[in-house]
Amino acid sequence: MKKKVLDITNLKCPISFLKTKEFIKENKKDKIIIVIKGKKDFSMLANSLSKNFELKVTERKNNVFEIQLN
């Protein structure tokens, strides 16, 4: 299984959500990691993703979060 990383640290919601949605569709069979910046954007994206996926979240420095979909 390949590991695919989507870096959306330079995007804000709702564009970050749309990019994530497309990324997941294109990489369904791969291990998906999403990197996002900002607590508000992270919170909204994680809330949406948690409805369909189990999430593993790691907080990096400078308000950057890494979300791994399981």
PyMOL commands that set and color helices and strands:
alter all, ss='L'
color gray80, all
select helices_A, chain A and resi 15-26+39-49
alter helices_A, ss='H'
color red, helices_A
select strands_A, chain A and resi 3-7+31-37+55-59+64-69
alter strands_A, ss='S'
color yellow, strands_A
deselect
rebuild
show_as cartoon
